[in-house]
């Protein structure tokens, strides 16, 4: 079972005020349709992710349960319950990459950083996400770190690639 990463929530009063103002505007503009998605998108834009405290604000402002907010936030891949790291790692698990060993590369990144997909290291340095095709099929398997693209990655190369960003 994956270790749950507990990152202290450090939201500011300014962020909360900005979110509450945005939610009021969203409620006025959307007239009951699409409130949840628009609210979650705005919250993630402000905070970078959707911690429980932010989900609770949304639930309170929209008059719904925290469970409903959580359900929507976890259903759509665009939302993250974890902060993203300074270095955002993506391993393509699209068909071409997967058949060339991307699953093993992905597992090696998880094992090396001691996190699962969608999570962030305790020091907020690295986060990991499985991605779908990024259009580099000829370089399969592909791994990205922020805007850097690594092609034809092998399991043996993962630690060396990550070491470039640890220093």
MDAnalysis code that builds the backbone (N, CA, C; Angstrom):
import MDAnalysis as mda
import numpy as np

u = mda.Universe.empty(501, n_residues=167, atom_resindex=np.repeat(np.arange(167), 3), trajectory=True)
u.add_TopologyAttr("name", ["N", "CA", "C"] * 167)
u.add_TopologyAttr("resid", np.arange(1, 168))
u.add_TopologyAttr("resname", ["UNK", "UNK", "UNK", "UNK", "UNK", "UNK", "UNK", "UNK", "UNK", "UNK", "UNK", "UNK", "UNK", "UNK", "UNK", "UNK", "UNK", "UNK", "UNK", "UNK", "UNK", "UNK", "UNK", "UNK", "UNK", "UNK", "UNK", "UNK", "UNK", "UNK", "UNK", "UNK", "UNK", "UNK", "UNK", "UNK", "UNK", "UNK", "UNK", "UNK", "UNK", "UNK", "UNK", "UNK", "UNK", "UNK", "UNK", "UNK", "UNK", "UNK", "UNK", "UNK", "UNK", "UNK", "UNK", "UNK", "UNK", "UNK", "UNK", "UNK", "UNK", "UNK", "UNK", "UNK", "UNK", "UNK", "UNK", "UNK", "UNK", "UNK", "UNK", "UNK", "UNK", "UNK", "UNK", "UNK", "UNK", "UNK", "UNK", "UNK", "UNK", "UNK", "UNK", "UNK", "UNK", "UNK", "UNK", "UNK", "UNK", "UNK", "UNK", "UNK", "UNK", "UNK", "UNK", "UNK", "UNK", "UNK", "UNK", "UNK", "UNK", "UNK", "UNK", "UNK", "UNK", "UNK", "UNK", "UNK", "UNK", "UNK", "UNK", "UNK", "UNK", "UNK", "UNK", "UNK", "UNK", "UNK", "UNK", "UNK", "UNK", "UNK", "UNK", "UNK", "UNK", "UNK", "UNK", "UNK", "UNK", "UNK", "UNK", "UNK", "UNK", "UNK", "UNK", "UNK", "UNK", "UNK", "UNK", "UNK", "UNK", "UNK", "UNK", "UNK", "UNK", "UNK", "UNK", "UNK", "UNK", "UNK", "UNK", "UNK", "UNK", "UNK", "UNK", "UNK", "UNK", "UNK", "UNK", "UNK", "UNK", "UNK", "UNK", "UNK", "UNK", "UNK", "UNK"])
u.atoms.positions = np.array([
    [0.848, -1.187, 0.000],
    [0.000, 0.000, 0.000],
    [0.886, 1.241, 0.000],
    [0.499, 2.232, -0.741],
    [1.273, 3.466, -0.863],
    [1.257, 4.250, 0.441],
    [2.395, 4.823, 0.755],
    [2.500, 5.696, 1.918],
    [1.765, 6.990, 1.620],
    [0.891, 7.400, 2.533],
    [0.182, 8.664, 2.344],
    [1.132, 9.791, 2.718],
    [1.315, 10.708, 1.817],
    [2.193, 11.837, 2.043],
    [1.415, 12.916, 2.785],
    [1.885, 13.277, 3.948],
    [1.246, 14.334, 4.735],
    [2.071, 15.608, 4.598],
    [1.583, 16.540, 3.838],
    [2.256, 17.817, 3.649],
    [1.454, 18.865, 4.401],
    [2.101, 19.581, 5.316],
    [1.346, 20.613, 6.040],
    [0.767, 21.638, 5.073],
    [-0.478, 22.008, 5.305],
    [-1.127, 22.997, 4.455],
    [-0.743, 24.380, 4.950],
    [-0.187, 25.175, 4.072],
    [0.292, 26.506, 4.432],
    [-0.420, 27.597, 3.646],
    [-1.720, 27.452, 3.497],
    [-2.481, 28.470, 2.782],
    [-2.480, 29.783, 3.555],
    [-2.521, 30.866, 2.811],
    [-2.506, 32.188, 3.441],
    [-3.917, 32.770, 3.498],
    [-4.085, 33.763, 4.326],
    [-5.370, 34.459, 4.422],
    [-5.702, 35.116, 3.079],
    [-4.684, 35.643, 2.392],
    [-4.906, 36.265, 1.085],
    [-5.434, 35.253, 0.078],
    [-4.877, 34.042, 0.093],
    [-5.360, 33.007, -0.811],
    [-6.819, 32.661, -0.511],
    [-7.139, 32.532, 0.779],
    [-8.516, 32.199, 1.142],
    [-9.482, 33.301, 0.718],
    [-9.095, 34.547, 0.937],
    [-9.951, 35.662, 0.532],
    [-10.142, 35.668, -0.986],
    [-9.061, 35.415, -1.709],
    [-9.130, 35.369, -3.170],
    [-10.061, 34.239, -3.622],
    [-9.955, 33.069, -2.966],
    [-10.813, 31.941, -3.317],
    [-12.274, 32.254, -3.022],
    [-12.556, 32.778, -1.848],
    [-13.954, 33.071, -1.492],
    [-14.562, 34.106, -2.446],
    [-13.783, 35.102, -2.837],
    [-14.267, 36.104, -3.792],
    [-14.524, 35.454, -5.152],
    [-13.617, 34.592, -5.564],
    [-13.775, 33.908, -6.849],
    [-14.999, 33.000, -6.836],
    [-15.224, 32.324, -5.712],
    [-16.384, 31.433, -5.612],
    [-17.689, 32.227, -5.675],
    [-17.704, 33.393, -5.053],
    [-18.894, 34.252, -5.122],
    [-19.161, 34.663, -6.569],
    [-18.115, 34.990, -7.296],
    [-18.261, 35.387, -8.700],
    [-18.723, 34.196, -9.545],
    [-18.148, 33.032, -9.286],
    [-18.540, 31.830, -10.034],
    [-20.015, 31.520, -9.803],
    [-20.463, 31.615, -8.552],
    [-21.877, 31.355, -8.247],
    [-22.776, 32.333, -9.000],
    [-22.371, 33.593, -9.060],
    [-23.178, 34.612, -9.743],
    [-23.223, 34.382, -11.258],
    [-22.102, 33.952, -11.835],
    [-22.018, 33.791, -13.285],
    [-22.614, 32.479, -13.797],
    [-22.507, 31.428, -13.023],
    [-22.880, 30.099, -13.526],
    [-24.314, 29.693, -13.217],
    [-24.987, 30.403, -12.369],
    [-26.390, 30.143, -12.060],
    [-26.694, 28.667, -11.837],
    [-25.851, 28.006, -11.041],
    [-26.120, 26.621, -10.657],
    [-25.575, 25.552, -11.580],
    [-25.037, 25.922, -12.735],
    [-24.514, 24.923, -13.670],
    [-23.000, 25.018, -13.752],
    [-22.345, 23.888, -13.552],
    [-20.894, 23.840, -13.654],
    [-20.163, 24.501, -12.504],
    [-20.858, 24.697, -11.405],
    [-20.232, 25.363, -10.257],
    [-19.046, 24.591, -9.699],
    [-19.223, 23.296, -9.537],
    [-18.193, 22.492, -8.880],
    [-16.890, 22.499, -9.671],
    [-16.966, 22.210, -10.948],
    [-15.749, 22.153, -11.773],
    [-15.071, 23.516, -11.806],
    [-15.818, 24.558, -12.063],
    [-15.242, 25.908, -12.112],
    [-14.611, 26.274, -10.769],
    [-15.264, 25.888, -9.684],
    [-14.743, 26.197, -8.347],
    [-13.448, 25.444, -8.069],
    [-13.420, 24.177, -8.425],
    [-12.200, 23.387, -8.221],
    [-11.054, 23.903, -9.091],
    [-11.369, 24.280, -10.322],
    [-10.333, 24.824, -11.202],
    [-9.742, 26.105, -10.619],
    [-10.590, 26.988, -10.132],
    [-10.121, 28.248, -9.563],
    [-9.296, 27.988, -8.304],
    [-9.759, 27.085, -7.456],
    [-9.027, 26.763, -6.227],
    [-7.649, 26.193, -6.546],
    [-7.597, 25.307, -7.524],
    [-6.298, 24.724, -7.878],
    [-5.386, 25.781, -8.493],
    [-5.951, 26.712, -9.238],
    [-5.164, 27.818, -9.794],
    [-4.552, 28.655, -8.659],
    [-5.306, 28.884, -7.613],
    [-4.841, 29.716, -6.493],
    [-3.827, 28.982, -5.622],
    [-4.120, 27.718, -5.288],
    [-3.298, 26.974, -4.327],
    [-2.296, 26.021, -4.977],
    [-2.537, 25.650, -6.223],
    [-1.658, 24.697, -6.894],
    [-2.104, 23.261, -6.730],
    [-2.980, 23.011, -5.773],
    [-3.539, 21.680, -5.537],
    [-4.769, 21.851, -4.652],
    [-5.407, 20.739, -4.279],
    [-6.672, 20.818, -3.549],
    [-6.606, 20.071, -2.214],
    [-5.966, 20.666, -1.226],
    [-5.921, 20.013, 0.089],
    [-7.317, 19.995, 0.715],
    [-7.493, 19.189, 1.745],
    [-8.805, 19.036, 2.373],
    [-9.380, 20.365, 2.852],
    [-8.532, 21.232, 3.405],
    [-9.023, 22.524, 3.907],
    [-9.638, 23.355, 2.783],
    [-9.070, 23.311, 1.612],
    [-9.594, 24.060, 0.464],
    [-10.880, 23.409, -0.042],
    [-10.916, 22.087, -0.055],
    [-12.137, 21.392, -0.444],
    [-13.284, 21.743, 0.506],
    [-12.955, 21.893, 1.793],
    [-13.986, 22.240, 2.771],
    [-14.540, 23.644, 2.515],
    [-13.668, 24.577, 2.146],
    [-14.133, 25.925, 1.809],
    [-15.102, 25.859, 0.638],
    [-14.743, 25.087, -0.378],
    [-15.609, 24.951, -1.548],
    [-16.943, 24.334, -1.138],
    [-16.894, 23.284, -0.332],
    [-18.126, 22.634, 0.128],
    [-19.020, 23.622, 0.865],
    [-18.429, 24.394, 1.772],
    [-19.194, 25.377, 2.544],
    [-19.810, 26.440, 1.634],
    [-19.015, 26.958, 0.713],
    [-19.479, 28.030, -0.165],
    [-20.552, 27.567, -1.149],
    [-20.463, 26.303, -1.570],
    [-21.441, 25.793, -2.538],
    [-22.619, 25.095, -1.861],
    [-22.520, 24.914, -0.542],
    [-23.601, 24.264, 0.177],
    [-23.730, 22.780, -0.130],
    [-22.600, 22.120, -0.332],
    [-22.582, 20.680, -0.593],
    [-21.677, 20.012, 0.439],
    [-21.656, 18.707, 0.445],
    [-20.819, 17.983, 1.401],
    [-19.367, 17.939, 0.926],
    [-18.483, 17.767, 1.889],
    [-17.066, 17.587, 1.574],
    [-16.893, 16.337, 0.706],
    [-17.683, 15.302, 0.972],
    [-17.597, 14.067, 0.189],
    [-17.909, 14.317, -1.289],
    [-18.863, 15.188, -1.552],
    [-19.212, 15.493, -2.943],
    [-18.052, 16.219, -3.640],
    [-17.454, 17.169, -2.946],
    [-16.311, 17.899, -3.514],
    [-15.163, 16.925, -3.764],
    [-14.872, 16.097, -2.778],
    [-13.794, 15.107, -2.903],
    [-14.058, 14.157, -4.072],
    [-15.298, 13.728, -4.218],
    [-15.657, 12.817, -5.299],
    [-15.374, 13.406, -6.669],
    [-15.720, 14.662, -6.856],
    [-15.460, 15.316, -8.137],
    [-13.963, 15.548, -8.321],
    [-13.291, 15.988, -7.266],
    [-11.852, 16.278, -7.356],
    [-11.043, 15.029, -7.684],
    [-11.481, 13.874, -7.200],
    [-10.738, 12.645, -7.467],
    [-11.177, 11.957, -8.751],
    [-12.325, 12.338, -9.296],
    [-12.805, 11.731, -10.535],
    [-12.039, 12.255, -11.745],
    [-11.739, 13.547, -11.757],
    [-11.105, 14.170, -12.916],
    [-9.597, 14.257, -12.746],
    [-8.873, 13.818, -13.771],
    [-7.415, 13.786, -13.717],
    [-6.782, 15.173, -13.647],
    [-7.516, 16.208, -14.013],
    [-6.941, 17.557, -14.002],
    [-6.706, 18.081, -12.593],
    [-7.330, 17.442, -11.602],
    [-7.208, 17.928, -10.227],
    [-6.215, 17.092, -9.440],
    [-5.504, 17.748, -8.537],
    [-4.519, 17.072, -7.702],
    [-4.792, 17.345, -6.231],
    [-4.758, 16.293, -5.429],
    [-4.921, 16.437, -3.985],
    [-3.582, 16.672, -3.303],
    [-2.523, 16.564, -4.065],
    [-1.176, 16.732, -3.533],
    [-0.498, 17.921, -4.197],
    [0.379, 18.584, -3.465],
    [1.128, 19.669, -4.102],
    [2.048, 19.097, -5.168],
    [2.405, 19.914, -6.110],
    [3.363, 19.499, -7.131],
    [4.744, 19.950, -6.698],
    [5.730, 19.151, -7.014],
    [7.091, 19.450, -6.606],
    [7.752, 20.506, -7.469],
    [8.896, 20.928, -7.008],
    [9.716, 21.859, -7.785],
    [10.035, 21.222, -9.139],
    [10.268, 19.912, -9.114],
    [10.536, 19.158, -10.339],
    [9.370, 18.210, -10.577],
    [8.630, 18.472, -11.642],
    [7.456, 17.675, -11.990],
    [7.875, 16.598, -12.981],
    [7.824, 15.367, -12.530],
    [8.246, 14.235, -13.350],
    [7.026, 13.598, -13.986],
    [7.136, 13.323, -15.263],
    [6.090, 12.601, -15.968],
    [6.708, 11.415, -16.678],
    [6.071, 10.273, -16.581],
    [6.507, 9.105, -17.342],
    [5.331, 8.740, -18.235],
    [5.573, 8.746, -19.537],
    [4.524, 8.431, -20.488],
    [4.178, 6.949, -20.398],
    [2.893, 6.681, -20.208],
    [2.412, 5.304, -20.190],
    [1.484, 5.034, -21.371],
    [1.648, 5.848, -22.418],
    [0.916, 5.597, -23.653],
    [1.396, 4.283, -24.268],
    [0.690, 3.805, -25.263],
    [0.945, 2.473, -25.808],
    [2.388, 2.270, -26.248],
    [2.929, 3.165, -27.069],
    [4.294, 2.980, -27.575],
    [5.305, 2.941, -26.433],
    [5.159, 3.850, -25.481],
    [6.091, 3.876, -24.349],
    [5.913, 2.659, -23.462],
    [4.660, 2.278, -23.238],
    [4.403, 1.162, -22.336],
    [4.999, -0.135, -22.861],
    [4.821, -0.399, -24.157],
    [5.351, -1.652, -24.704],
    [6.882, -1.653, -24.751],
    [7.490, -0.477, -24.647],
    [8.954, -0.382, -24.642],
    [9.527, -0.331, -23.219],
    [8.665, -0.527, -22.197],
    [9.179, -0.633, -20.833],
    [8.905, 0.536, -19.912],
    [8.004, 1.431, -20.291],
    [7.730, 2.603, -19.458],
    [7.163, 2.228, -18.087],
    [6.431, 1.118, -18.012],
    [5.894, 0.681, -16.723],
    [7.002, 0.405, -15.728],
    [8.088, -0.206, -16.194],
    [9.237, -0.480, -15.321],
    [9.959, 0.804, -14.942],
    [10.054, 1.733, -15.885],
    [10.671, 3.036, -15.605],
    [9.849, 3.772, -14.554],
    [8.544, 3.760, -14.720],
    [7.639, 4.420, -13.771],
    [7.811, 3.838, -12.365],
    [7.829, 2.512, -12.267],
    [7.996, 1.837, -10.978],
    [9.344, 2.191, -10.357],
    [10.391, 2.316, -11.178],
    [11.717, 2.665, -10.664],
    [11.709, 4.085, -10.094],
    [11.025, 5.009, -10.751],
    [10.915, 6.369, -10.223],
    [10.182, 6.330, -8.881],
    [9.084, 5.583, -8.819],
    [8.339, 5.447, -7.554],
    [9.236, 4.909, -6.447],
    [9.949, 3.844, -6.743],
    [10.814, 3.215, -5.743],
    [11.947, 4.139, -5.316],
    [12.530, 4.842, -6.273],
    [13.658, 5.729, -5.979],
    [13.234, 6.904, -5.117],
    [12.093, 7.500, -5.439],
    [11.626, 8.681, -4.699],
    [10.741, 8.332, -3.502],
    [10.352, 7.042, -3.421],
    [9.476, 6.567, -2.343],
    [8.128, 7.299, -2.323],
    [7.573, 7.477, -3.519],
    [6.241, 8.056, -3.676],
    [5.497, 7.254, -4.729],
    [4.221, 7.474, -4.807],
    [3.393, 6.883, -5.851],
    [2.986, 7.995, -6.817],
    [2.413, 7.606, -7.928],
    [1.937, 8.582, -8.895],
    [0.949, 9.549, -8.286],
    [1.058, 10.820, -8.657],
    [0.186, 11.854, -8.129],
    [0.680, 12.437, -6.821],
    [1.747, 11.871, -6.280],
    [2.257, 12.333, -4.989],
    [3.511, 13.185, -5.156],
    [3.898, 13.766, -4.040],
    [5.056, 14.655, -3.984],
    [5.959, 14.185, -2.851],
    [7.259, 14.317, -3.020],
    [8.171, 13.949, -1.938],
    [7.974, 14.889, -0.751],
    [8.330, 14.413, 0.422],
    [8.139, 15.196, 1.647],
    [8.801, 16.569, 1.590],
    [9.916, 16.663, 0.882],
    [10.638, 17.937, 0.795],
    [10.103, 18.847, -0.315],
    [9.023, 18.414, -0.972],
    [8.386, 19.153, -2.072],
    [9.301, 19.370, -3.272],
    [10.315, 18.541, -3.379],
    [11.248, 18.690, -4.490],
    [10.743, 17.998, -5.763],
    [10.186, 16.794, -5.623],
    [9.756, 16.021, -6.787],
    [8.296, 15.606, -6.662],
    [7.579, 15.646, -7.771],
    [6.255, 15.036, -7.850],
    [6.246, 14.162, -9.101],
    [5.375, 13.168, -9.088],
    [5.340, 12.195, -10.175],
    [3.919, 12.009, -10.681],
    [3.790, 12.000, -12.000],
    [2.515, 11.700, -12.627],
    [2.740, 10.797, -13.827],
    [1.814, 9.869, -14.018],
    [1.793, 9.087, -15.252],
    [1.153, 9.988, -16.294],
    [1.726, 10.029, -17.468],
    [1.146, 10.824, -18.541],
    [0.733, 9.902, -19.674],
    [-0.016, 10.434, -20.565],
    [-0.364, 9.710, -21.786],
    [0.477, 10.293, -22.905],
    [0.300, 9.845, -24.069],
    [1.170, 10.186, -25.186],
    [1.498, 11.678, -25.238],
    [2.800, 11.965, -25.317],
    [3.230, 13.360, -25.442],
    [3.798, 13.631, -26.835],
    [3.608, 12.666, -27.746],
    [4.002, 12.870, -29.133],
    [5.456, 12.568, -29.442],
    [6.100, 11.809, -28.586],
    [7.504, 11.452, -28.807],
    [7.646, 9.941, -28.944],
    [6.712, 9.313, -29.630],
    [6.665, 7.856, -29.706],
    [7.953, 7.235, -30.232],
    [8.643, 7.925, -31.102],
    [9.903, 7.419, -31.638],
    [11.013, 7.373, -30.599],
    [10.809, 8.046, -29.475],
    [11.793, 8.068, -28.387],
    [11.370, 7.183, -27.215],
    [10.352, 6.372, -27.404],
    [9.792, 5.568, -26.316],
    [10.844, 4.657, -25.673],
    [10.746, 4.525, -24.354],
    [9.862, 5.197, -23.404],
    [10.392, 6.590, -23.045],
    [9.458, 7.499, -22.761],
    [9.792, 8.902, -22.522],
    [9.483, 9.289, -21.078],
    [10.403, 10.068, -20.523],
    [10.240, 10.618, -19.173],
    [10.524, 12.110, -19.273],
    [9.723, 12.920, -18.590],
    [9.961, 14.359, -18.578],
    [10.221, 14.815, -17.148],
    [11.054, 15.828, -17.026],
    [11.264, 16.518, -15.761],
    [11.104, 17.996, -16.097],
    [9.993, 18.567, -15.633],
    [9.588, 19.913, -16.047],
    [9.576, 19.958, -17.567],
    [10.371, 20.794, -18.188],
    [10.368, 20.889, -19.648],
    [11.453, 20.050, -20.324],
    [12.229, 19.311, -19.542],
    [13.277, 18.457, -20.097],
    [12.682, 17.108, -20.488],
    [12.989, 16.657, -21.706],
    [12.465, 15.390, -22.210],
    [13.616, 14.399, -22.338],
    [13.414, 13.215, -21.783],
    [14.396, 12.133, -21.856],
    [13.776, 10.985, -22.634],
    [14.443, 10.571, -23.705],
    [13.931, 9.505, -24.551],
    [14.730, 8.233, -24.426],
    [14.073, 7.138, -24.787],
    [14.662, 5.796, -24.737],
    [15.234, 5.510, -23.350],
    [14.468, 5.899, -22.343],
    [14.906, 5.757, -20.953],
    [14.850, 4.299, -20.537],
    [15.891, 3.861, -19.851],
    [15.912, 2.523, -19.272],
    [15.835, 2.647, -17.750],
    [15.488, 1.562, -17.110],
    [15.423, 1.532, -15.649],
    [16.780, 1.932, -15.059],
    [17.854, 1.501, -15.677],
    [19.197, 1.811, -15.171],
    [19.546, 3.292, -15.264],
    [18.859, 4.052, -16.094],
    [19.144, 5.479, -16.251],
    [18.367, 6.364, -15.276],
    [17.324, 5.847, -14.660],
    [16.420, 6.665, -13.842],
    [17.158, 7.382, -12.714],
    [17.947, 6.678, -11.934],
    [18.636, 7.314, -10.800],
    [19.578, 8.412, -11.270],
    [20.248, 8.220, -12.392],
    [21.139, 9.238, -12.931],
    [20.389, 10.481, -13.383],
    [19.238, 10.256, -14.007],
    [18.424, 11.416, -14.436],
    [17.959, 12.196, -13.212],
    [17.457, 11.508, -12.209],
    [16.971, 12.180, -11.006],
    [18.102, 12.892, -10.264],
    [19.293, 12.321, -10.298],
    [20.443, 12.924, -9.602],
    [20.770, 14.306, -10.137],
    [20.480, 14.561, -11.414],
    [20.725, 15.872, -11.998],
    [19.925, 16.965, -11.309],
    [18.797, 16.585, -10.709],
    [17.894, 17.560, -10.095],
    [17.965, 17.564, -8.572],
    [18.744, 16.660, -8.008],
    [18.846, 16.589, -6.548],
    [19.851, 17.570, -5.996],
    [20.845, 17.925, -6.789],
    [21.918, 18.795, -6.317],
    [21.472, 20.177, -6.125],
])
